[in-house]
Amino acid sequence: MSTLHIYLFGSMHLLKEGDSSDIRLPRGVQELFAYLLLEPHRTHSREVLAGRLWDDFSQDRARYCLNTALWRLRRIIEPEGLPRGTYLTTTPDGEIGFNSNSDYWLDIEDFKKVVDHVLDSPPDRIRTQDLIEMENHLSLYTGDLLEGMYIDWILREREHVRMMYLNSLAYLMSCYKSRGEYGKSLTYGLKLLEFDPLREEIHREVMRLYQVNGQRALALRQFEACQKILLDELGVSPMEETRALYQAILMENDSRPATPGRRDHQRLDLENSLKTLNDVLQSFLDLQGQLRQTIQQLRDEMQDEDG
């Protein structure tokens, strides 16, 4: 029997090993299957499932919806040729569950297992092999959990998994900083800010990483980005700690010998200065042209009057 691959990050879809096309489930069926998958080591009574998933309906109507969704789900994931109970189990009492002993792979289950394991290790003592494994598994996060579904229990689980992902990015940023790999550390810091741009402590860490990497101009620019997002979204200014870091970087002694990173920063500063001067020169030339045109118009008007 081929492995059933189940994806809950982004929109739910299934894929049988060896098949090229995805299996898509109807909306009500998705919610039932997701509920069973997110608690794979237990069974649920039909009354609980009906009340949890169709709480806006009467008890009889909710039970009918459950039976219909369950029938449709079985037809899709246990088609003719597969024994009943391959993926969906039913106890003698009628409780329903997902068969966690079946041949399946679930993206969120694999993601959680690796992330939980790695986050238990101090960043400065993590094994390279575990670090690489964590990076590979973060690629499973192709979107928020079960996008487009807004049921309370899904929203809670979505936020929990999202925080696991963000904490993993912060962890990788810290790991690579402790190893002196500032470029990789910056990559994860900036990625974290894409998802959560209001994390002021991450803005500060990115500023420090730019600074230690010899990219002073980018460190100052990061403060400006932080200041703008805080003002636009929250109507507040950066914390005193952030402003103090900005001032320290701004007043940094430029008399040190230039490292490759500092040479890049100096070149960037020179390029910015040159661009500013060019803009000023162009404005001056435009103004000069306007003055010449105005003088010529006045001369023409004087000649017309004399004539």
N, C-alpha and C positions, 0 to 999 in steps of 0.2 A: 504493500500500500504506500502511495506517495505521501510525502509530508504536506500537511495543510499549513500554509503561511498566512498568518493573520496580522493585519496592520491596523492599529488604532490611532497612530499619530497622523494628524491631518484628517482626511475623511476615511472612514472604515472601508477596507476592501480585503478580499481574500484571494489567495493564489495557490492552486494545487501544483506541487512540484512536477515539472514536465509540461505544464500547460502554459500557453503564451498570453492568454487573456485573463483579466481580473474577474473575480466573482463579486458582484454588487448585490447588496441586500436592501429590500424595502425599508423605509424609515422605522416603522414600528418593530420590525424584525431586528434591525440594528440595535435598538435600545434594549431589547430582551437579551440578545446575544452579548452585548457589551456588559450588561449587569452580571451575567453568568461568568464571563471571562475575567472580570476584575476581582471576582472571588472564586477562584477555580478549585479550591479544596473543600468546598462545602456544598450542600444541596439546600434548596429553598422550597418552601411550601407554595402551592399555587395561590393560596389566599394572600401571602406576603407579596409575591410577584405581581399579582393583579392589582393589589392596592398600591404598590410602589410605583408601578409603571403607568397605570391608568387611573390615577387617584381622582381625576375629574369626573369619572363615570360612576354610575351605580354599580353595586357589587355584581349583579348578574351581567351587566354590559362589560365590565372590566374582565370578568372571568371568560366571557365569550371572546374578547379581544386577545386575551392570553392564549387561549386554545388555538385561535386562528394563526397568531404569530408563531406559536410553537410548531404547528403543522407545516407552515410555510418554511420555517427554518430547517426542519428535518428534511424536507424535500430538496432543499438547496445543498446542505452540507452532508447529508446522508442519502444521496440518490440511489437509484436501483443498482444493486450490486454490492453495496456496503451494508454490513450487518447493522441492525438497529442497536443503538447504544455505542456506536463507534466514537461519536463526539458528544452526544447528549445522553445523559443517564437519567433513569427514572427509578426511584426506590419503590419498594412494595407499598409504602404509604402514599405514593404519588408525588413525592418531592422531586424537583428537577435540578440538575447540575451539569456542569461541563466536565467531561471526562479528561482529567489532567494527566491520565496515563496513556492517552492516545498519542499518535504520531503527529505532533503539531509544533509550530514555532510561533511565539507571540512577541511582537516587537517591544511592548512596554515591559513585559516580564523579563526579557533579556536585558533591557536597558536598566531596570531597577536593580537586578542582581549584580551587575558589574559596578554601577555607580555606588551603590551602598557599600560594596566591598572596598572600593578604592578610597572613598571618603573617610573610612575608618583609619586610614594610615596618615601620619603626619606628613605634610607636604615636603619637608626636607629629608624624609627617609623613604619616600616612595620608590619602588623598583621601576626601572625603565620599562620593563615588560608590562607592568600594570598601567603605567602612564599611557603607553601606546594603545593598550586595550580600551582604556577609558575614552581616548580620543576617537577611536574607531566606533565605539558604541554611541557617542554623542551625535554621530551622523544619522542615527536612527530618528532623532528628533527633527522630523521634516515639517513639523507644524504642531500646533497645540493639540492636545488629546481630544479626539472626537469633535473636530471643528464643526460648527453649525448646530450643535446640540446644546440646549440651555436648561436642562433639568438640574435640580439642585445637587443631587449626588454626583453628577458628571462634572459640574462646575467646581465642586470641592476637590475632586480627584484631579481635575485639570490643573488647578492652582498648585496642588501638592507636587505634581510631576514637573510643572513649570519651575517651581522653586528648586527642585532637585537639579534641573538643567542649569539654572543660573548659578547655583552653588558650585556646580561642576566647573563652569567657566572660571569662576573666581578661584577655585582650587588649582586649576591648571595655570592660571596667571601667577599664583603664588609659587607653584612648583618650579616653573621655568625661571622666575626671578631668583629663587634660591640657588639655581644652577648657573646663574649668570647669563642665561639665554634671553636677553632683554627683548629681542625682536619677537620671539614666540610669545613671551609674556605680554607684550603690547597687543599682539594679535587677539589674544583671548580677552584682554581688558576692553579693547574697542568693540569686540563682538558682544560682550556683556552689556556695554552701554547702548548698543543697537536695540536690545530687548528691554533694557531698564535704564533709560537716560537720566533718571532723577537720582541715581545712586551717587551722591556727592563724594563718598569715600572712594569710589572707583575712579571718579574724575581725578581726585588727588593722587591716587596710585599711578594712574596713567601719566600724570604730570611728572611724578618722580621718575618713572621709567624713561620718559623722554629725556629728562635731565641727566640721568646716569648714563644714558646712551649717547650723550653729547648733542642732543637735538633740542637746544634751548628754545628756539623759535617755535617749535611745535608744542613744547610744554606751555609756553605763554598762550598760544592759540587755543590749547585745550581748556585753559582757564576761561577764556572768552566764550567758548562753546558752553561750558558749565554755567557761566553767569547768565547767558541768554536763555538756556532751557529752563533754569530755575525761575527767572523773571517771567518768561512767557507762560509757563505751566502753573507755577505756584504763587507768583507775585512776590517772591522773596529774593534776597541777595545771598551770595555764598557765605558760608560760615567763616568765622574769624580764622580758623585753622587753614581753610582753603585760601583766604586772602593773604595770610602770612606766608604761605608757601609760594604764592604768586610773587610777592614782594621779594622773597629770598632769591627766587630764580631770576627776577628782573634785575636785581642788584648783584648778581653773580659776577665775580671777578673775571674779566675777559683777558687777563694777562697770562693765563696758563698756556702752556704749549698746546698747539692744536693737534688733537687726535683726529683720526678719519671721521668720527662722528661730528666733532666740532667743526671740521672743515666743511662738512655738508651744511651745518647750521650757518656758518659764516657765508657760504656761497648763497644760501637761501636769503639771508639778510641783505646781501649785496644785490641779488636779483630783485628783491622787493623795493630796495632803495632806487635802483635804476628804473624800475617800472613807474615809481612815483614821480621821478624827475621827468621821464618821458611824458607822463600825463600832464604835468605842469607846463612843459614846453609846448605840447599840442594845444593846450588851452590858450597859451600866450599867442601862438600863431593864429588860432581862430579869431581871437580878439583883434589882432593886428589886421587881419583881413577885413573884419567888420568895420574897423576905424577907417581903413582906406576907402571902402565902399561909401561910408557916410561922408567923408571929405569930398569924394568925387561928386556925390549927389548935390552937396552944397555948392560946389563950383558950377555945376550945370544950372542950378537954379539962379545963381548970380548972373551967369551969361544970358539966361533967358530974360531977366529983368533989364539988363543993359541993352539988349537987342530991342 
